């Protein structure tokens, strides 16, 4: 305002709106810097030479989910090996035959049609 109480600029000037817009742009720039959001620069390849022929063949001809399938196969194989080497094969086969009796050998009577654990033959 001037000394007579009038506005120095006209009512249609963009003075306050321009200041508000500049402040908003500045706040967005500061927020991007703080959050670490920057313009994405396309990554350059680290290795400039072509990969080995064997790697190219493997990547070209293997199906998409082959790594997951091989991982599951390895986990199932190691679980099977642990069951066999740990001596739990009889319990596993009995549990697969009769799920109601799984893990109850010698504790509860078995129902009809249940395959009981074979009794050990005493030397005599």
C-alpha positions as a printed NumPy array, in Angstrom:
array([[   0.   ,    0.   ,    0.   ],
       [   1.094,    3.492,   -0.586],
       [   0.742,    6.304,    1.956],
       [  -2.827,    7.028,    0.931],
       [  -3.977,    3.443,    1.747],
       [  -4.179,    2.254,   -1.824],
       [  -2.619,   -0.924,   -3.249],
       [   0.624,   -0.335,   -5.087],
       [  -0.262,   -2.777,   -7.863],
       [  -3.528,   -3.518,   -9.536],
       [  -5.878,   -6.237,   -8.309],
       [  -5.28 ,   -8.281,  -11.476],
       [  -1.523,   -8.575,  -11.034],
       [  -0.108,  -12.038,  -10.377],
       [   2.222,  -10.991,   -7.603],
       [   0.918,  -13.114,   -4.693],
       [  -0.08 ,  -16.056,   -6.913],
       [   3.341,  -16.107,   -8.573],
       [   5.006,  -16.132,   -5.166],
       [   2.761,  -18.983,   -4.055],
       [   3.561,  -20.97 ,   -7.206],
       [   7.307,  -20.448,   -6.764],
       [   7.037,  -21.556,   -3.124],
       [   5.155,  -24.719,   -4.139],
       [   7.759,  -25.564,   -6.786],
       [  10.548,  -24.986,   -4.267],
       [   8.804,  -27.243,   -1.736],
       [   8.494,  -30.027,   -4.315],
       [  12.181,  -29.729,   -5.202],
       [  13.186,  -29.9  ,   -1.53 ],
       [  10.888,  -32.87 ,   -0.931],
       [  12.394,  -34.766,   -3.867],
       [  15.899,  -34.118,   -2.564],
       [  14.937,  -35.234,    0.926],
       [  13.269,  -38.44 ,   -0.245],
       [  16.028,  -39.215,   -2.711],
       [  13.728,  -39.114,   -5.73 ],
       [  15.725,  -37.948,   -8.677],
       [  15.287,  -38.172,  -12.351],
       [  15.935,  -41.706,  -13.515],
       [  19.048,  -41.994,  -15.589],
       [  19.174,  -45.126,  -17.73 ],
       [  21.712,  -47.538,  -16.319],
       [  24.737,  -48.272,  -18.426],
       [  25.851,  -51.871,  -18.618],
       [  28.648,  -52.656,  -16.214],
       [  30.323,  -55.171,  -18.505],
       [  30.953,  -54.01 ,  -22.033],
       [  31.874,  -57.426,  -23.384],
       [  29.435,  -60.148,  -24.416],
       [  28.695,  -62.932,  -21.893],
       [  30.023,  -66.452,  -22.336],
       [  28.303,  -68.686,  -24.915],
       [  27.204,  -71.19 ,  -22.268],
       [  25.439,  -68.466,  -20.286],
       [  23.714,  -67.242,  -23.432],
       [  22.484,  -70.764,  -24.201],
       [  21.206,  -71.289,  -20.66 ],
       [  19.393,  -67.946,  -20.605],
       [  17.906,  -68.51 ,  -24.044],
       [  16.544,  -72.046,  -23.657],
       [  15.514,  -72.426,  -19.998],
       [  11.872,  -71.745,  -19.107],
       [  10.928,  -68.763,  -16.957],
       [  10.296,  -70.558,  -13.655],
       [  13.056,  -73.162,  -13.92 ],
       [  15.031,  -71.694,  -11.003],
       [  12.043,  -71.866,   -8.673],
       [  11.256,  -75.426,   -9.75 ],
       [  14.85 ,  -76.529,   -9.145],
       [  14.863,  -74.872,   -5.717],
       [  11.671,  -76.684,   -4.684],
       [  13.08 ,  -79.949,   -6.044],
       [  16.273,  -79.495,   -4.009],
       [  14.307,  -78.763,   -0.815],
       [  12.093,  -81.831,   -1.293],
       [  15.127,  -83.978,   -2.067],
       [  16.969,  -82.859,    1.06 ],
       [  13.841,  -83.469,    3.168],
       [  13.559,  -86.977,    1.676],
       [  17.2  ,  -87.689,    2.357],
       [  16.771,  -86.535,    5.956],
       [  13.766,  -88.814,    6.404],
       [  15.605,  -91.84 ,    5.024],
       [  18.935,  -91.259,    6.777],
       [  17.237,  -90.216,   10.043],
       [  15.341,  -93.481,   10.294],
       [  11.883,  -91.946,   10.02 ],
       [  10.862,  -93.751,    6.836],
       [   8.573,  -96.24 ,    8.629],
       [   6.75 ,  -93.452,   10.438],
       [   6.352,  -91.454,    7.229],
       [   4.958,  -94.349,    5.23 ],
       [   2.552,  -95.214,    8.063],
       [   1.458,  -91.589,    8.312],
       [   0.833,  -91.477,    4.576],
       [  -1.192,  -94.696,    4.74 ],
       [  -3.305,  -93.669,    7.742],
       [  -3.265,  -89.937,    8.554],
       [  -5.439,  -90.421,   11.679],
       [  -2.733,  -92.511,   13.33 ],
       [   0.263,  -90.377,   12.391],
       [   2.694,  -90.116,   15.298],
       [   0.584,  -92.21 ,   17.69 ],
       [   2.508,  -95.48 ,   17.66 ],
       [   2.187,  -97.218,   21.029],
       [   0.037,  -94.492,   22.613],
       [  -3.496,  -95.09 ,   21.387],
       [  -5.282,  -98.122,   20.013],
       [  -5.476,  -98.204,   16.234],
       [  -8.799,  -98.286,   14.426],
       [  -9.931, -100.998,   12.042],
       [  -8.103, -101.064,    8.756],
       [  -5.09 ,  -99.183,   10.129],
       [  -1.695, -100.582,    9.277],
       [   0.139, -100.976,   12.544],
       [   3.886, -100.684,   12.843],
       [   5.55 , -104.068,   12.342],
       [   6.754, -105.608,   15.596],
       [  10.437, -106.363,   15.984],
       [  11.287, -110.053,   16.174],
       [  12.996, -110.936,   19.422],
       [  16.035, -113.152,   19.153],
       [  15.45 , -116.33 ,   20.905]])
